Amino acid sequence: MDFSKDDLQAFDPRDPLYRGKLWVRVVTPDRVYRYYFWRRIAMTLAIIALAGGLATAAGIWAFTS
């Protein structure tokens, strides 16, 4: 593939284009790689764990009261 006509920009994870994504596939003329937003993945897992714990506590409270 000829990349001579494309204006390749440096990868910037703070770019609004990547907002809300957990990982991105980055294509360069040399190689293709994935960039993982580990902080976003950790926050997503923490929110899911918190929601699961609250749902479990609410279920236990509903059955015991």
C-alpha positions as CSV (number, residue, x, y, z in Angstrom):
1,M,0.0,0.0,0.0
2,D,1.4,3.4,-0.9
3,F,1.3,5.9,2.0
4,S,3.1,8.7,0.1
5,K,0.0,10.7,-0.4
6,D,-1.4,10.3,3.1
7,D,-0.5,12.9,5.8
8,L,0.5,10.6,8.6
9,Q,0.1,12.1,12.0
10,A,1.7,11.0,15.2
11,F,-0.6,9.0,17.5
12,D,-1.9,11.0,20.3
13,P,-4.1,9.1,22.9
14,R,-5.6,12.4,24.1
15,D,-7.1,13.1,20.6
16,P,-10.9,13.5,20.8
17,L,-11.2,10.9,18.1
18,Y,-10.3,8.2,20.7
19,R,-12.5,9.4,23.5
20,G,-14.5,6.6,25.1
21,K,-12.6,3.8,23.4
22,L,-10.9,1.1,25.4
23,W,-8.4,0.2,22.7
24,V,-7.3,1.4,19.3
25,R,-5.8,-0.3,16.3
26,V,-3.0,2.0,15.0
27,V,-1.8,1.5,11.5
28,T,1.6,2.9,10.5
29,P,3.6,2.3,7.3
30,D,5.9,0.1,9.3
31,R,3.5,-2.0,11.3
32,V,0.1,-2.4,12.9
33,Y,-0.3,-2.4,16.6
34,R,-3.0,-2.0,19.3
35,Y,-2.9,0.7,21.9
36,Y,-4.7,-0.2,25.1
37,F,-6.0,2.5,27.4
38,W,-5.3,0.6,30.6
39,R,-6.7,3.3,32.9
40,R,-10.0,3.3,31.0
41,I,-10.2,-0.5,31.1
42,A,-9.5,-0.5,34.9
43,M,-12.1,2.2,35.5
44,T,-14.7,0.2,33.5
45,L,-14.0,-3.0,35.4
46,A,-14.2,-1.1,38.7
47,I,-17.5,0.5,37.8
48,I,-18.9,-3.0,36.7
49,A,-17.6,-4.5,40.0
50,L,-19.2,-1.7,42.0
51,A,-22.5,-2.0,40.2
52,G,-22.5,-5.8,40.7
53,G,-21.7,-5.4,44.4
54,L,-24.6,-2.9,44.8
55,A,-27.0,-5.1,42.9
56,T,-26.0,-8.1,45.1
57,A,-26.5,-6.0,48.3
58,A,-29.8,-4.8,47.1
59,G,-30.9,-8.3,46.2
60,I,-29.9,-9.6,49.7
61,W,-31.6,-6.7,51.4
62,A,-34.8,-7.3,49.4
63,F,-35.0,-11.0,50.3
64,T,-34.1,-10.5,54.0
65,S,-36.5,-7.6,54.8
